[in-house]
Amino acid sequence: MSKTKIVFYTQVYFLDNALEYAKLLTESEYEVHFILNITPNQLKTNILNVNIDITNYYGLNSFETIKEEWELGYIESYLLNCKSVTFAVFPSKGLRKTYIINRKIEKYIKNINPDIIHLDEVSNRHLFLFPFILKQRQKVILNIHDPVLHSGENDLLRNISRKLLFNFIPKFVVFSKYSGGLLQQQLSSEKQIFILKLLPYTIYSKFLKNDSLTIPRKFISFVGRISPYKGIEIFVESIDKIRQKFPNEQFAIGGKTINGYNPDFLKKDESYLDIRNKFLSIEEMTSLINQSKLIVCPYIDATQSGVVMTAYALGTPVLVSNKGGLAEYVEHGVTGLITQELTPEGIANTICEFLENYPSRRNSDITEMEKIEEKYKNEIQPMINGIYQ
């Protein structure tokens, strides 16, 4: 019996998750053809760390031909068993080149003749590919990471593109039950929505230094872009309440503000609060998580969180708000904590509970990571089979 042939077409923003998923698909006996959409201004995005000019690579490039010059060996093990791996390099701007590259992608996919075309979210660079996608719509599955854009963030063109595809594509994948409910409100009743859990993003462990397990965990941290929907102010307001009980605790905030957001807490200058308001390199982000005893995600609205999956991969527990789909990824008291009250008092009480009852697990970080990863794989396997049946 021949394998189900899948073209999985992803974007740089989701590469950490896409690598885990592609590896799991190949382990599950699917024939995977992996395509990554990339532009020159995305070379330091997500888990990419490319240091060359890629403008000479516009078009389709096989992974084998670029991996050495692009220094991509650290992701090779995730893609090793894919039937083909292609990087589709687009210019940051330029409609004509974008059109030409999309035509090449169309021809490439036609030559594969896949059973499934799995698109990892909607990209504005898919625009010229839409006629082909719509013709092949019975084969198409579309991932939707955030059915409703977060507070303070908007992308008009992507919203228009989504609405167009929502009318024609029959199958969709979301990453939490909560997201499924949001998406269902935007689709007609005959559309199929599948829930697929994220895996821990183990790729980030490759950026830790060899002595990472000897470094003490000293921070309670927020990590990620600083945006209104993240609820960071609530976390900051909780700190004084925590220090009344645990005066020696250290806190950190790492990430860059976006869309002109300039909250007052960025001006705080306290010895117990380390604020790193900048774009964190992969090494800086993984280092901060590795130095943290707890990662706090006090989001006001959320679907799921890549920060949670990154923390899990590094053996770090998380605290999440009971908003959106976050709680679906946390086993309270085991992989982290869920605060039921999204207030400074609620956050403070939950963190104090953590400090009282859940000491640092530094000596068993790797074991904990492996347990979580295996648990998620066992949950995801039947989900995958249901999507592609």
C-alpha positions in Angstrom: 0.0 0.0 0.0 1.4 3.4 -1.0 1.9 6.1 1.5 -0.4 9.1 1.7 1.5 11.9 -0.1 1.4 15.3 1.7 2.8 18.6 0.6 3.2 20.6 3.8 3.7 24.3 3.0 4.7 26.4 6.0 6.1 29.8 6.8 9.0 31.0 8.9 6.8 32.3 11.7 5.7 28.7 12.4 8.9 26.9 11.6 9.5 25.6 15.2 6.2 23.9 15.2 6.4 22.8 11.5 9.7 21.0 12.1 8.2 19.0 15.0 5.1 18.2 12.9 7.1 17.1 9.8 9.3 14.8 11.8 6.2 13.2 13.4 4.5 12.8 10.0 7.5 10.9 8.6 7.7 8.7 11.7 4.0 8.0 11.1 4.7 6.6 7.6 3.4 9.6 5.6 5.3 10.7 2.5 6.1 14.4 3.3 7.2 17.1 0.8 8.1 20.1 2.9 8.0 23.7 1.5 9.1 26.7 3.5 8.1 30.3 2.4 10.9 32.7 3.3 12.0 36.3 2.5 15.3 38.2 3.1 13.9 40.0 6.1 13.0 36.8 7.9 16.5 35.4 8.4 16.5 36.0 12.2 12.8 35.0 12.7 11.6 32.1 14.8 14.4 29.5 15.0 16.2 30.7 11.8 19.7 32.1 12.3 20.9 32.7 8.7 23.8 35.1 8.2 24.1 35.4 4.4 22.5 37.5 1.7 19.8 35.2 0.2 18.7 37.6 -2.6 20.6 35.3 -5.1 18.3 32.4 -4.1 15.0 33.8 -5.3 12.8 30.9 -6.4 12.9 27.3 -5.3 15.9 25.8 -3.6 16.3 22.2 -2.4 17.5 21.9 1.2 20.4 19.8 0.2 21.8 22.6 -2.1 21.6 25.4 0.6 22.0 23.7 4.0 25.8 24.2 4.2 26.0 27.8 3.0 23.0 28.7 5.1 24.4 26.7 8.0 21.1 24.9 8.6 22.6 21.6 9.9 20.8 22.1 13.3 17.4 21.6 11.7 18.4 18.7 9.4 17.4 15.9 11.7 13.8 17.1 11.7 13.6 17.0 7.9 15.8 13.9 7.3 13.0 11.5 6.3 11.0 14.0 4.2 10.8 12.9 0.6 11.7 16.5 -0.4 12.5 19.8 1.3 12.3 23.0 -0.6 12.9 26.6 0.5 10.7 29.0 -1.6 12.6 32.3 -1.4 10.5 35.4 -2.1 11.6 39.1 -2.3 10.4 41.2 0.6 8.6 43.3 -2.1 7.9 42.9 -5.8 4.8 41.6 -7.3 6.3 40.3 -10.6 8.9 38.1 -8.8 6.3 36.9 -6.3 4.0 35.9 -9.2 6.8 34.0 -11.0 7.8 32.2 -7.8 4.2 31.2 -7.2 4.0 29.8 -10.7 7.1 27.7 -9.9 5.5 26.4 -6.7 2.3 25.5 -8.6 4.3 23.5 -11.1 6.4 21.9 -8.4 3.3 20.7 -6.5 1.6 19.5 -9.7 4.7 17.3 -10.4 4.4 15.8 -6.9 0.7 15.1 -7.4 0.0 15.0 -3.7 -3.0 13.5 -2.0 -3.0 16.4 0.5 -1.9 20.0 0.3 -1.6 21.2 3.8 -1.1 25.0 4.2 0.3 26.2 7.4 -1.8 29.5 7.8 -2.5 32.1 5.2 0.3 34.2 3.8 -0.1 37.3 1.7 2.5 35.7 -0.6 0.0 33.0 -1.4 -2.2 35.5 -3.3 -1.0 34.5 -6.8 -1.3 30.8 -5.8 -5.0 31.2 -4.9 -6.4 30.1 -8.3 -4.5 26.8 -8.0 -5.4 26.4 -4.4 -9.1 26.9 -5.2 -8.9 24.4 -8.1 -7.3 21.8 -5.7 -9.5 22.7 -2.8 -10.8 19.2 -2.1 -7.1 18.3 -1.4 -6.4 21.4 0.7 -6.2 21.5 4.5 -5.6 24.9 6.1 -4.0 25.5 9.5 -5.4 28.5 11.4 -3.2 29.4 14.4 -5.3 32.4 15.5 -8.9 32.4 14.3 -9.3 36.0 15.7 -6.3 38.3 15.6 -5.0 39.4 19.0 -5.9 42.7 20.7 -3.7 45.5 19.3 -2.7 43.5 16.2 -4.2 43.6 12.7 -3.5 42.6 9.1 -6.2 43.7 6.7 -4.9 41.9 3.6 -4.5 38.6 5.5 -8.0 38.9 6.9 -9.4 39.4 3.3 -7.4 36.4 2.1 -8.6 34.2 4.9 -12.3 35.1 4.3 -11.8 34.1 0.6 -10.3 30.7 1.5 -12.9 30.2 4.3 -15.6 30.0 1.6 -13.9 27.3 -0.5 -11.6 25.1 1.5 -13.4 22.2 3.2 -10.9 21.2 6.0 -9.3 23.3 8.7 -6.9 22.6 11.6 -6.7 24.5 14.8 -4.5 24.0 17.9 -7.0 24.2 20.8 -10.6 23.4 21.4 -11.1 27.1 22.1 -9.8 28.0 18.7 -12.1 25.5 17.1 -15.1 27.3 18.7 -13.9 30.6 17.4 -13.3 29.3 13.9 -16.6 27.5 13.8 -18.4 30.9 14.1 -16.7 32.1 10.9 -17.4 29.0 8.8 -20.5 27.4 7.3 -21.7 24.2 9.0 -20.4 21.7 6.3 -16.8 22.7 6.9 -14.6 20.3 8.9 -12.5 21.5 11.8 -9.8 19.3 13.4 -8.0 19.8 16.7 -4.3 19.2 16.6 -2.1 19.7 19.7 1.2 21.4 19.4 4.4 19.5 20.3 7.1 20.8 22.6 9.6 22.8 20.4 12.6 20.6 21.0 14.6 22.5 18.4 15.3 25.2 21.0 17.3 22.9 23.1 20.0 22.9 20.4 20.8 26.5 21.2 21.6 25.8 24.9 25.3 25.8 26.0 26.9 22.6 27.2 26.8 23.8 30.8 23.1 24.7 30.7 22.1 22.1 33.3 24.5 23.6 35.8 23.2 27.2 35.6 20.9 28.0 38.5 17.2 29.0 37.8 16.9 32.4 39.4 14.2 34.3 37.5 10.4 34.3 37.3 10.1 35.5 33.7 7.9 36.8 30.9 9.3 36.0 27.5 8.0 37.1 24.1 7.0 40.1 22.1 5.5 42.9 24.3 2.0 43.5 23.1 -1.2 44.7 24.7 -2.9 41.2 24.7 0.0 39.7 26.7 -1.2 41.1 30.1 2.4 41.9 31.2 1.2 44.8 33.3 -0.8 42.4 35.5 2.4 40.3 36.0 4.4 43.4 36.9 1.8 44.7 39.3 1.9 41.3 41.0 5.7 41.5 41.8 5.5 43.7 44.9 2.9 41.3 46.4 5.1 38.3 45.7 8.1 40.1 47.2 6.2 40.7 50.5 6.4 36.9 51.0 9.5 36.1 49.0 11.7 39.2 49.1 14.7 37.6 47.4 13.0 36.5 44.2 14.3 37.9 40.9 12.1 38.7 37.9 12.7 39.2 34.2 10.9 40.5 31.1 12.5 39.7 27.8 11.1 40.8 24.4 10.5 43.7 22.0 7.6 46.0 22.0 5.5 46.1 18.8 3.1 48.4 17.0 4.1 51.5 19.0 3.1 49.9 22.4 5.0 51.7 25.2 3.7 50.6 28.6 4.8 52.4 31.8 6.4 49.3 33.3 9.3 49.5 30.7 10.5 52.6 32.7 10.8 50.7 35.9 14.4 50.6 37.3 14.5 48.0 40.1 17.3 45.7 41.1 14.9 42.8 41.3 13.4 43.3 37.8 15.6 42.6 34.7 13.9 44.3 31.7 15.3 43.4 28.3 13.2 45.4 25.9 14.7 44.3 22.6 14.5 41.6 20.0 16.0 38.5 21.7 18.2 36.3 19.6 17.4 32.6 19.8 20.4 32.1 22.1 19.3 34.9 24.3 15.7 33.7 24.5 16.6 30.1 25.3 19.2 31.3 27.8 16.6 33.4 29.7 14.1 30.5 29.8 16.9 28.2 30.9 17.7 30.6 33.8 14.0 30.8 34.8 12.3 28.7 37.4 8.9 29.7 36.0 7.7 31.3 32.7 4.6 33.5 33.2 2.0 33.8 30.4 -0.6 36.2 31.8 -2.4 36.7 28.5 -5.6 38.6 28.3 -6.7 36.7 25.2 -5.0 33.7 23.6 -5.5 30.6 21.5 -2.4 28.7 22.4 1.2 29.6 23.0 4.5 28.8 21.3 6.2 30.2 24.5 4.6 27.4 26.5 5.9 24.7 24.1 9.4 26.3 24.1 9.4 26.3 27.9 8.4 22.7 28.0 11.2 21.7 25.6 13.6 23.3 28.0 12.2 21.7 31.0 10.7 24.9 32.5 7.3 25.0 34.0 4.8 27.7 33.0 2.0 29.7 34.6 -0.8 30.6 32.3 -4.1 32.5 32.6 -7.3 30.7 32.2 -7.9 32.4 28.9 -8.6 31.0 25.4 -6.9 27.6 24.9 -3.9 28.1 27.2 -5.2 25.9 30.0 -5.6 23.0 27.5 -1.8 22.8 27.4 -1.1 22.8 31.2 -1.6 20.1 33.7 -2.0 22.0 36.9 0.7 21.1 39.4 2.6 18.9 37.0 3.7 20.8 33.9 2.8 24.2 35.3 0.0 26.2 37.0 -3.2 27.8 35.8 -4.3 31.0 37.5 -8.1 31.3 37.7 -8.0 35.0 38.6 -6.3 37.2 36.0 -5.5 40.0 38.5 -2.3 41.1 40.2 -3.5 39.3 43.3 -4.4 36.2 41.4 -1.0 36.0 39.7 0.8 36.7 42.9 -1.1 34.0 44.8 -0.4 31.4 42.0 3.3 32.3 41.9 3.5 32.1 45.7 1.9 28.7 45.5 4.5 27.6 43.0 7.4 28.9 45.2 6.0 27.1 48.2 5.2 23.8 46.6 7.2 23.3 43.4 10.9 23.6 43.9 13.3 23.9 40.9 13.5 20.6 38.9 16.9 21.3 37.5 18.2 17.8 38.1 15.4 16.2 36.2 14.7 18.7 33.4 15.6 16.3 30.6 13.5 13.6 32.1 10.5 15.9 32.5 10.9 17.2 28.9 11.0 13.6 27.5 7.9 12.7 29.5 5.9 15.7 28.2 7.0 15.1 24.6 6.0 11.4 24.7 2.7 12.3 26.2 1.9 14.8 23.5 3.0 12.5 20.7 0.6 9.8 22.0 -2.2 12.3 22.0 -1.4 13.7 18.6 -1.1 10.5 16.6 -4.8 9.7 16.4 -5.5 13.4 15.7 -3.2 13.2 12.6 -4.8 10.0 11.4 -8.2 11.7 11.7 -7.1 14.7 9.6 -5.6 12.7 6.7 -8.1 9.8 6.5 
